[in-house]
C-alpha cells in the first residue's frame, strides 16, 4: 500500500531535529506505527510477548540502536517510559526515541511525567485533505496566521461523495476496502474495544450490549453538547440492563484512555462578554465512520430521508477532524463556543500559538447566507484584535470571500 503523507509528518520534520523523545498518541488503526517506523532504524513492538520480555530485562536500554528507535505500544510495559526519560536526562541526541501508544497505561504506578523530556503529540484518523482524493487550494495555516489567505478554487466533490468519505473512515487500513468488508472491519474494531481493549486497560464490561447502546447514544449526539446524563437516559430507554451512571462514567474514562472519544471542549476566553459561555464539550468519536456504523447508516442513507438528520452532524465531524489535525501540527487548540442561553454558537474556535483566534462555522450547504455568518461577525466585533479571519466550511463548489470578509471554503478545498 502506498504511503500517503500525513500532516503529522510535517510536525515530526520540525521536532525531531531538536527533541530527543516524542510520544505519538492515538487510537488503534490511525497509522501511528506506519508513520513512525519510516523515521527509525529499529522498532521494538511491545504488543509482542517476546519483545516485552527483552525490554523488561533491559530497562537501561543498553541494546537500543545508535540511531532512532521506535518503541511501539509502549503502554504494555509502562516502565519503559521512565527508561526513555532517564536517557533524555543523560543527554540522548535529538530524534533518538519515538514512542507510540494506543492507550494510556492502566497501571502507571511509578511512571513519572515526561514533561520537559518527552514531547507528546496526538495522531488522529486521516482527515479528508490527507486521503489523496481532493486538491486543496486554501491554506488553513494562512487563514490562522491572518496574512490574508487566498480563498480561491473549485471542486466537483458532491454531497454524496462527502457522505462516502464519512463512511469510508480515516483508518488507513480500511479506506480502500470494499464497502461490506469495511463495515465488517468497523464492527470488529468496535467489538474489540469492548471485549478486549477495555479489559486489557484495566476495565470491566459486565454488559457489552449496554455499553454498545451507550456508544450508539453517543454517536447519535455527534456534534452536540448533550449532557452525559441524557446520553445515559437515552440508552436506558432502549435497554433493560443499562448500568448505573457511575459505571458508564467509568466506561467513558476507559474509552477516552483508548482515544476513542474525541470531544471538543468549550471555549472560555478571558473576556467579560463570555462569562456566560457554556463549558460542556461537543461530542465526537475518533472517526465519524464509527459513529455512522454504530447508527447503521450508509452513505446512501445519509442522503435519504432515513439518515438525513445525521448528515449535517457527521459532515461537521469530518470537517472538525480535518481542522484538529491541521491545528495540532502548528501548535493550535480547537474549542467550540456556546453561550448558556443558546443565542450565540460557533462550531469551532481555533486558538493559535500566538494568541490568534480563528472562528469557523461548518454548514452542509452549497450556499452560505447572512444567517450562517452572523455569529462569526459578532465575534469579530467583540475581539477585533484577536480574530484574524472568519471561515465557513461548506459543501459548495467554489471558494471565495464574501463582501463582509468571511472566507467560504468547501471542505474539499481546505488543506495545510
ABEGO torsion letter per residue (X at the ends): XBBBBBAAAAAAAAAAAABABBBBBEBBGAGAAAAAAAABABBBBAABAAAAAAAAABAAGAABBABBBBBBGAAABAAAAAAAAAAAAAGBBBGABBBBBABBBABABGBBBABGABBBBBBBBBBAAAAGABBBABBAAAAAAGAGBBBBEBBABBAAAAAAAAAAEABAAAAABBAAAAAAAAAAAAAAAAAAAAAAAGBBBABAAAAAAAAAAAAAABGBABBAAAAAAAAAAABAABBBAAAAAAAAAAAAAAGABBBBBBBBBBBAAAAABBABBBBBBABAAAAAAAAGBBAAAAABAAAAAAAAAAAAAAAAAAAAAAAAAAGBBBBBBBBAAGABBBABBBBBAAGBBBBBBBBBBABBBAAAAAAAAAAAAABAAABABBBBBBABABBBBBAAGBBBBBAAABBX
